[in-house]
Structures are given as structure tokens and as C-alpha cells.
Amino acid sequence: MTRLIVAAGGGGDAIAAAMVDAALYGGASPAVVLTYAWDRLLIDPIPGPRRPADFTGLRPLTASVQAMSAEARPAAPSGSTLPRLAAELPHTFALIDPHHGAEGITRQLEELVEHLSPESIDLLDVGGDILARGDEPTLCSPLADALVLAACCQIDAPVRLLVAGPGLDGELPADELRDHMGATVLTLTAEHVEPVGSVLDWHPSEATAMLAATARGARGVCEVRGAGLPVPLTDEGPTVHEADLGGILDRNALARAVLATKSLDEAEGHSREICGFSEIDYEREKAAWFVGRPERELAPEATLRRLARFEADARGRGITHTTFRRITEALELNGNQRQDLRALLIRSRPEQYRAPLWYIPPTPLSADDTPPPTVRHGHPRTGPAPDPLLGGAPGRSFLSPSLPPP
């Protein structure tokens, strides 16, 4: 017997699954994590989630479920963080395929339950946007959550819905979630972060980075995404709550609408009707902007001067922390340059690295922090990393200073 964890949003939720598994079950044996290959445009230049045919080197678990292996690779020009997760973490990462709608995901879950006879099934969402009604103005990515919520409610097995780090995804504030996220199951600590610490050094997920940082004691306000959204880092950040699965399905209009969907296109249509947008449409629009945008040179001295100006502006907004993704976008660098930027910053100012976040002290740490001209703030997204395990299309710029959020 093993444990099955469904990572509601893919990406960083799969890493959080490893943290929560260590906290709840001790991590003595690997779990099976069912997750999307949907890294958005941070890593993958192709809009929407990847399907099994977009990878080589997968291994079958059931008739409709494929698992990542250390040898798996995304087929160019696609990108994915999952092969590297499979190489670095002991858990089995199985691929959600939403292209057959909620009915297809339900079938995947049913096959896994029959194949694994899991001792527990947890549906995990970092941030809590799975608790949304669907009409909230700050909601950005409801479709992935809605599909797995709908599927988990249709299998003949008990599923526990867990919300980690309420509000940390920057979509719904914790105050709006509190009445719906249920009792606190546990509070993550630095010990629970340890198994995924090295993964957080390269993975671009901001919500899971903040979850880990709050578990390690970080408190303040973290600025994230191209829009520069402020996310509070509080004592509530490292908490994990159990919510009522059926009650949340009743609340989530999009999840109810996609219950009988047989394709991703059909589910997208419901998202447009209920939420007013499809997050994949947003990705398509951004991808069109990104093609052919020039890459800014990562010149160390100039970059540090521009960083100083960004930090000065951030201090004025009450910001105490930020992510490397946010810095990359704010300095108008290519997503491929994020890891090089991270290395430059840590090498130059190691005292500001509060893993996995970047600390912005209340006053400049050195007299050399003379601000250059103001950095433009927009709504960019980083692009694919040049890691061979991630795939993607190195050299393409994934920055867009003017696209509005959905």
C-alpha cells in the first residue's frame, strides 16, 4: 500500500506534496503524486498543459496513467519541470491528462485506486484558489483546480481536500478563504522543507517558495509575479487545512460545470462562461507577444545597479522579500537568465539570500546601492530554463511589459 496525493495546480503543488507527505506521514516510503505537466510560460513556451504524447521516456502505471522517469524528456519545443523532479525526489510523479476533461481524470483516478489500493488519498492545493466560487476578480488560474476537484468528487474512495499556505498563490487573500478552508491539520516547519530544499533552488514556483520560506520562519510581505503583487508572509503561511470536499464542490461553480466534460476544450468553454476568461487563452495571448522579443544583456554591474533601484522602489511599497522570478521580470531579463541572475545576486550579496526568497532590508546594505533610473513594472512572465531536463526553447524571450492579468 502507498499514499496517493493529487497536486491540484501542478508545478509547485507537486513539490508541496512532498513537503506535506513528509509532515503527515513521515516520508518513510515514497508516495505517488498525480500532477499536471503545466508549468505555464515560465518553463513551457506552448500554452496549456502537456499530455503524455509530449514526452519521451514515460513508463505506464495503468492503461491511462503514465509516470515520469529520470530519463523522461519533454519533446521540443515543450518544457516541463516534472522530469527533473522525478530525477531528484523519491516519489512517483504521475501525469494528469486533462485533454479528456474531468471524465478522463476521473478514469485516471479510478485506475490508480484499483492499481495502488492507497492507504490515503489527499487532494492538495497551495494557496487555496480551489476554494473559489469562480467570479472573484483576483482569480487567475481556476481551470486546473476545478478539473481535479470535479474528478476527485466522482471516485468511489474517500478523498481529503488539503489547502496549504492560504493566500500564498496571490489570487485569493487568506481572509476570504478562512471560512471555507476548515481546521488546521498541521503547521509546516523547516524540517519538512528539508527534503525539497535543493529543488527550490531551481524550480520557479513562487507559491511553494513562499510556503517553504514561511515554514523556515520568514515573515513580512513578498512581491511576486510581473504585476508585483504583495503577498503577506504570516504565521498562517505554513499552515495546512482540511476543507470539506463536497462543500467546496457545491461552492465552486466551475468545478460543478466541468463534472461531465470529455475534453479540455469543453472545460475551457465553461471557464469562459463562468469566470469570464480561460487561463489558456491568456497564455495564448502572452505567447504571441513573446515571440522575437530581444534579450537584455546580464551585465553584472549594470544589473546590480538596476536591482538597487528595484529594491528602493520595493521598500517604498513596504516589501520585505521577493522571488527570483519577480526580480527577473522586473529587470526585464529573459526567463532563461533567471538562474544566472540568481547566482549573480547570491554571489554578490549572500546576506540577502533567505532561501528560497530574496530579502529586501529596510535600508540598503551598502553605500554602493545608488539607484539608477526606475525599473518599469508590467506583467511579464519568465520563459523556459536552459536546463536539459526542463526542455523548452532556450533563447526565446518571455517578457511582456503590458499584458493585463486575466
C-alpha positions, 0 to 999 in steps of 0.5 A: 500500500502507498499514499496517493496525493493529487497536486491540484495546480501542478508545478509547485503543488507537486513539490508541496506534496512532498513537503506535506507527505513528509509532515503527515506521514513521515516520508518513510516510503515514497508516495505517488503524486498525480500532477499536471505537466503545466508549468505555464510560460515560465518553463513551457513556451506552448500554452496549456498543459502537456499530455503524455504524447509530449514526452519521451521516456514515460513508463505506464502505471495503468492503461491511462496513467503514465509516470515520469522517469529520470530519463523522461524528456519533454519533446521540443519545443515543450518544457516541463519541470516534472522530469527533473523532479522525478530525477531528484525526489523519491516519489512517483510523479504521475501525469494528469491528462486533462485533454479528456476533461474531468471524465478522463481524470476521473478514469485516471483516478479510478485506475490508480485506486484499483492499481495502488489500493492507497492507504490515503488519498489527499487532494492538495492545493497551495494557496487555496484558489480551489476554494473559489466560487469562480467570479472573484476578480483576483482569480487567475488560474481556476481551470486546473483546480476545478478539473481535479476537484470535479474528478476527485468528487466522482471516485468511489474512495474517500478523498481529503481536500488539503489547502496549504499556505492560504493566500500564498498563490496571490489570487485569493487573500487568506481572509476570504478563504478562512471560512471555507478552508476548515481546521488546521491539520498541521503547521509546516516547519523547516524540517519538512522543507528539508527534503525539497530544499535543493529543488527550490533552488531551481524550480520557479514556483513562487507559491511553494517558495513562499510556503517553504520560506514561511515554514523556515520562519520568514515573515513580512510581505513578498512581491511576486509575479510581473504585476508585483503583487504583495503577498503577506508572509504570516504565521498562517503561511505554513499552515495546512487545512482540511476543507470539506470536499463536497462543500467546496464542490457545491461552492465552486461553480466551475468545478460543478460545470466541468463534472461531465466534460470529455475534453479540455476544450469543453472545460475551457468553454465553461471557464469562459462562461463562468469566470469570464476568461480561460487561463489558456487563452491568456497564455495564448495571448502572452505567447504571441507577444513573446515571440522575437522579443530581444534579450537584455544583456546580464551585465553584472554591474549594470544589473546590480545597479538596476536591482538597487533601484528595484529594491528602493522602489520595493521598500517604498511599497513596504516589501520585505522579500521577493522571488527570483522570478519577480526580480527577473521580470522586473529587470526585464531579463529573459526567463532563461537568465533567471538562474544566472541572475540568481547566482549573480545576486547570491554571489554578490550579496549572500546576506540577502539570500533567505532561501528560497526568497530574496530579502529586501532590508529596510535600508540598503546594505551598502553605500554602493546601492545608488539607484539608477533610473526606475525599473518599469513594472508590467506583467511579464512572465519568465520563459523556459530554463536552459536546463536539459531536463526542463526542455523548452526553447532556450533563447526565446524571450518571455517578457511582456511589459503590458499584458493585463492579468486575466 
